[in-house]
Amino acid sequence: MLIKRRTKMINKLCISSKKILVFTLSSLLFLTACDGKDKDTVVTSIANEPAKTYQWKMVTSWPKNFPGLGIGPETFAKYVDEMSAGRLTVQVFGAGELVPGFEVFDAVSQGTVQMGHSGAYYWKGKIPASVIFGAIPFGMTTSEFNAWLQYGGGLSLWQELYKPFGIVPMQGGSSGAQFAGWFKEEINSVADLKGLKMRIPGLGGEVMKRAGAVPVTLTGGEIFSSLQSGAIDASEWVGPYNDLAFGFHQAAQYYYSSVWHETGTSLEFLVNEKALQALPKDLQKIVEVAARAVNQDMHDEYNARNHVALKTLIEKHNVQLRKLPDDVLEELKRYTEQVLVEQVKNDQGFAKVWQSYSEFLSSIRQYNDLTLKEYYQHR
């Protein structure tokens, strides 16, 4: 009897345990289901909530969709749109569509637009050291400049210069080494530069002025008519790819290839600091990465197009290709050194940036003389 009673008690306990276990498992499954349902609801809610979008405007110093210079901003806008899945869009305006080409800096600084695309040497009147971030006569090549900017301290100096104006500068492409330009008359000596009215910006213009020329500042779209009308006697612009597009061969007879005033011309994206900071972190990074991508892409395009365009100018349009005499180049180099000494003396910001630039150039030039220069001579 005792055994039977104990057996019944054990069976009751087992049944009760099974009921408790079933109840517990059921409860857990119910809670899990509810928890999963809540998560799905949250995920669905987040997924269905429309992401905040941003619409920016960019003004440039170039004609809309102009080869190279004008395509760079359009490519930037395309990259940003694709990488952000449409959360950030950038509408690009050519020179004169919203603001004149030389008012890009002010438009970005004042917040009239969120971005600009131009050349840093156009702002030398308000920031003397800005020319260093555009082009220095007898200065760095594009690859050397990129190295200094990204790994030699140049970028932080650039940002420091523009910060008082509420602008964040970013690299915006490079046309590489630029030709000396188009001339209506041959240049056989330094004396031929006296009184020459030439479109040439930045420190190159200061050097030409020291040589006796009359530097003139014009946007790209104004050059052809000025050459054709005789308002100017000569003009530098970029190189064969862009010069062919503007048809300068129809307005000037002689084309000088000698590289001296813009050895590795760098362009810039100007970004309004407040507009940039208002973006989420991921979109800020997209802007930065897109600018870096365009910087490389533009340089690649110029390297691919310039030699083809030069062949067209010579073989199809009978352009007279010339080189500046050695004594002219030596004199221009001497004037460049004088101008740089004066700039360093007159402006503290210029002196600070120039020290970094010149030290980097001196070091990397020695290395490249041992490698690329020697290779080019024997290739």
N, C-alpha and C positions, 0 to 999 in steps of 0.2 A: 504493500500500500504506500509505504514511504517513497519507494522508487517511482510509483505511478504519479504521486503528487508532485515530486520533484520534476518529473518529465513534463507534466502539464504546465508547471511554473516556467520552465525553460522555454516551452513552445510559445507561451504567452509573451514572455520577454522578447523572443525572436520576432514575433509578429509585430509587437510594439516598436521594436528597433527598426524593422523593415518600414513601418509606416512613417516613423520619424525620418528615416533616410530618404524615403520617397518624397516626403514633404520638403525636406531640406534641399534635395536635388531640384525639385520642381520650383522651389523658391529661387534658387540660384539661377536656374534657366530663365525664369521670369524676369529677374533683375537684370541678368545679362542681356536679355532681349530688349528690355526697356532701355538699358544703358546704350546698347548698340543703336537703338532707334533714336535716342537723343543725339548720339554722335552724328548719325546720318542727317538728322535734322539740322544740326549745327553746321556740318560740312556743306549741306545743300544750301543753307542760308548764306554762308560765306561765298559759296560759288556763284549763287544767283545775284549777290549784291554787286551792282556795277562798280568796277574799279574807277577811281578818280582819274580823269584825263587832264592833260596839260597841252595847251596850244601856244607855241612860241613863234616869234617872227625873227628872221635874220636878214639884216641888210648887208650889202657887199659894196666893194669899190670897183666891181667889174660889171661889164654888160651881162645881162641875164643869159645863162647857159653858154658863156664864152668858153671855147676849148681850154681845158686845163684849169685855169684860174676860176672860171665860172662854174665848171662842172664839179669841182671839189665840194662846194657848199651843198649842191644838189645831192651828191653822193652821201654826204654827212646826214642830210635829212632822211634819205632812204634807209641808211643803216640804223638810225635811231628809231624810226618807225617800225622796222622789222624786229629789232632786238627788244623793243618795249611792247610789242604786240599792239601797237596803236595807242598806248597810254600817253606817249609824248610824241607830238607831231611838230615839225618845224617848217614854216612857210618861208621860202627864200625870195628875196627881192633884189633885183639888180640895181646898179648905180643909178640914182635919179628917180627910181620908182617910188620910194618913200622918202629917202634923204639923198643928198648929193654924195658922191663917192668919198669925198674928203671929210664928211661929217659922221662917218660910221662910229668912230670912237665916242663922240659926244652923245650920239643917240643911245648907245649901250650904257654909257656912264649915267645918263639921266633916267634910264629905265623906260625910254620911249619904245624900245624893243629889247628882247631878251638876249639877242646875239648879234654879232657882226663878223665879217670875214674881210681881212684887209692885209696891209703890209705895215709892220711896226715902224718903219722909217718915216712914214707919213706924219707921225706925231712928234717929231723932233722939236717942234716949236714949244710944246707943253712938257715933254719929257725928253731931254737931250740924249739920255742913255738908251732910249727906245731903238735908235738906229742900229745898235749892236745886235738886236734881236731880229733885224731885217737883213742887213748885209753890210759888211765891212770891206772896203777896198783892200785887195791883196790879203784877205782874211781866210777864214776856214771854208772848206768845202762842205757840202751838205752832210756827208757822213760824219765828218769831224764835228760839225755844229750839233748834230743830233746827239753825239756821244757826250759833248760838254753839257748840253741842256739836261739830259736825262741822268747822267752819271758823274758829272763834273761840277754840280752845284749851280748851273745856269738857270734852271727852272725856278728855283726858290728866289733867286735874284730878280727874275722877271716878274714873278708874282708880287714881290715886295714893291717893285716900281709902280705897278698898276693898282695896288690895293687902295691907296688914297682916293682913287677915282671910282671905287666900287666895282672894279672889273677883274675877272679871273682870266688870264691869258692861257691859251693852249695852242700847241703847234697845229697849223692848218694847211700843211703841204709845202712842197719846195719845187721850184722850177730848175734847181741845180745851177750850174755855172752859166751865166748870161753873156751873150755877145756884147761887144762894145757898142754896136748900134749901126744906124743908117745915117749916111752923110751925102749931101748933095755935091760936095767937092772932096777930092782926095786929101788925106792928111799925110803930108810928107815930113813935117817937122813940128816942133812945139809952136813955132810962129803961126802955123795954120789954125791954132786953137784960139788965137787972139780975136775977140769980138764975136766968136761963134755962138749963136743962139741955139742952145741944145736943151731938149727935154731930158732931165736927169735928176732924180730925187736923192734924198739922204746925204750921206757923207760924200758920195760920188759927186754930187752937185757942188759941194764945198770945195772939193779938190779941183774940179774943172774951173770953178771961179778963181781959184788961186793961180791956175794956169792961164787966165786971161779970158776964158769963155764966159758966157752969160747963161747960167742955169735957169731953166724954166720948169715949173711944176704943172703938169697936166695929167688928167685921168687918161686911161687907155683909149677911151672913146673919142678923145679930143685930138689925138696925135696926128692921125692921117690928114684931117682937114688943115691942121696947122702946118704940116710939112708941105702940103699941096699949095697952100696959099702963100707960103714964104714967111709966115709968122715965125717959124723956127727953121734953122739950117740943118739940124741933125736931131736925132732922137735915139735913145736906147729904149728898149721895151722889155723883151724877155729873151727870145731865141727863135730859131727857124719855125717851130711849130706854131707859136702864137703870132709871129711877125707875118707869116704867110697868110694866116686867117684874116689879119687886118689889111693885107694888101699893100704894105709899105713899099714894096718893090715898084709900085706904080708912082710913087711920090719922091723917091730918092734912088740914086744910081749905085752908090757904093755901100757895100755891106762889110763891116769890120767885125771879124770873129774874135779878136784878142780879148781874152777874159781878164778883167782887172777890177772893175767897180763892184760887181756882185758875183762873188766866186761860189756862193752856195746859198742863194736867196731863200729865206724862210718866210712863209706866210703865217698868219695867225687867226685863230678863232678868238673873238672877244666875247666873254660871257658875263652878263650882269650877275654880280655876286649874290644879291638878294634873291633873284629868280632861281639861281642854282641851288641855294640853301633851302629854298621852299620845296624842292623836289625830294621824294623819298630817296634813301641811300642807293637803292639799286638803279634808279634812273640817273642819279648823279654819276654813278660808275659807267653807265651806258654812254653818257655824253663824253666822258673822258676817253673811253675805249674807242668810240667812233671817231673822235678827233685824231687819235694815234693812228688808226687804220687809214684815214684819209691822208694823213701826212705821208705815209709810205706809198699809198696808192698813186698820189699825184706825182711823186718823184719817179716812180716806175713808168708812168705814162709819158712824162717828158723824155725820159731816156729812150723810150720806144719810138717816139714820134719825131724828135728833133732831127735825127740824121736822115730820115725819110723826107722830111720837109725841106731840108737844106739841099738835097739832091734835086727836088722839084724846082726850087728857086734858081738853081744854077743851070740845070739842063732844059727846063721848060721856059723859064722867064729871063734867062740870060743875065742873071744878077752878077755883078762884078764883086767877087769875094776878095777882101783885102785883109792884111794884118797891120796893126800899128807898128811903126818903126821902133826898134829897140830903145833908141834914145828918148822917144816920146814916153814909152812905158817907164823908163827909169826916172824921168822927170815927174811923171804922175805919182810914182811910188814915193819920191822925195817929198812932194807936196802932201801926200797922204800922211806921212810921218809928222809933218808940221801941224796938220789939222788935228791929229790925234793928241799930240802934246798939248795943244791949246784946249781941246775938249776936256782933257783930264784936269788941267789947271783951273778951268772955269766952272766945272760942275762936279760936286762931290759924288753924286749918284753915278755919273759917268765913270769917275775914277774908280769907284768900288767895283762896278761891273767889269770895266776894262782890265783891272788887275787879274780877275779870275779868268776872263777870256784869253788874255795874252799869255798867261802862264800855261794854260791848257794847250793853246796853239803851239807854243814853243816846244812843248814836250811831244805832242802827237805828231808835229811836223818832222821831228827827228826820226821817229819810228816809221812814218810813211815814206820818208826819203830812202830808208833802208829797204823798204818792201815794195810798195806800189810804184814809186817813181823809178826805181831801178828795173822793175818788171816791165813797165811801159816802154822803157828805152830799149829793151831787148826782145819785146814780143814780136 
